[in-house]
Amino acid sequence: MKAENGRRVLIIRSSGFQHIDKVIVRVRQKFKGAEISILTHVHGKELAEKYGDVNVLVYPYKGNFSVMRPFKAVNYEAVIVPTWNVTGSGFMNVFMFALTIKAKERYICNIKTDFKSLTTWRVFRTAIKGGVISTASMFFTIPAAIILFFIWHILGVRIIRK
């Protein structure tokens, strides 16, 4: 579908087609008259073609979307990253990939089809938060394992003595 107003929107298929069905409805409402394209891996091409008026673009690489494997695209008014959850947890690679595509705006469209702005700062903050949580969990897991080992060992010795 050619844009009536020169506006283009790209959806990066990062969730299942049941969710994409809903995302496309919301994108059509939010960006009336815009040309909609969907970027999918080769295995999703045939399913993506069911939308008819949506341009299907095939990601030319195997594996996850990655900033190390850029996608040469035209400028878009908006890039949409659908997520299977409310927070976007687990989609960091797609968020970072979305930042490499030229666009005026970027959005997360969560499982409830709410649009949330996806900015460089938001991606950076999410990456830092994830790193802090991972590091903290590592530092707490080791002492916790040692404590649990000693408790298990002491209880085991008491049971054997009885």
C-alpha positions, -999 to 999 in steps of 0.1 A, spaced: 0 0 0 14 34 -10 11 61 16 -16 87 9 4 113 28 40 101 23 41 86 59 57 53 64 56 30 94 77 -1 100 67 -29 123 96 -52 134 80 -86 138 94 -95 172 63 -114 185 38 -139 172 13 -133 144 -16 -134 168 -2 -103 185 9 -88 152 -28 -90 140 -38 -67 169 -7 -44 165 -15 -38 128 -51 -27 137 -37 -3 163 -10 10 139 -37 17 113 -57 37 139 -27 56 151 -11 63 117 -41 68 95 -32 66 58 4 56 64 22 30 43 28 1 67 57 -23 63 65 -54 84 101 -66 88 102 -104 93 126 -133 90 122 -155 59 102 -181 78 75 -154 86 72 -141 50 43 -162 39 23 -155 71 30 -118 68 17 -117 33 -18 -124 46 -22 -87 55 -24 -78 18 -19 -41 20 12 -43 42 46 -44 26 66 -74 37 103 -69 41 125 -99 48 154 -96 72 183 -109 52 200 -127 81 194 -158 102 191 -154 139 180 -126 161 177 -89 150 210 -74 158 228 -41 156 257 -61 142 235 -70 112 220 -38 101 190 -35 79 192 -8 51 158 9 51 142 41 40 133 68 65 102 60 85 79 82 105 77 55 131 92 21 140 71 -2 161 85 -30 182 58 -54 194 64 -72 227 47 -103 241 47 -87 276 38 -54 293 73 -42 301 93 -52 270 116 -74 291 136 -98 269 135 -76 238 167 -56 243 183 -68 211 152 -57 191 151 -23 209 188 -17 200 182 -28 165 152 -4 162 175 24 171 196 18 140 167 24 117 161 60 107 128 72 121 112 102 137 97 81 164 100 46 178 75 28 199 70 -4 219 36 -19 214 31 -43 243 7 -73 247 -21 -49 257 -14 -30 224 -4 1 244 22 23 226 51 35 247 79 57 234 111 39 227 140 64 231 177 59 232 176 69 269 149 43 276 170 15 259 201 27 278 183 28 311 169 -7 306 203 -21 297 219 -5 328 190 -18 350 194 -53 336 232 -52 341 228 -41 377 202 -67 385 224 -95 369 255 -84 388 236 -81 421 220 -115 416 255 -130 410 268 -114 442 238 -126 462 236 -161 447 271 -172 457 267 -163 494 232 -177 495 244 -210 480 272 -212 506 248 -206 535 223 -232 521 251 -257 517 262 -253 553 226 -255 566 220 -286 545 253 -301 557 246 -294 594 210 -308 591 223 -338 571 249 -346 598 223 -344 626 200 -367 607 228 -393 602 238 -392 639 202 -400 650 
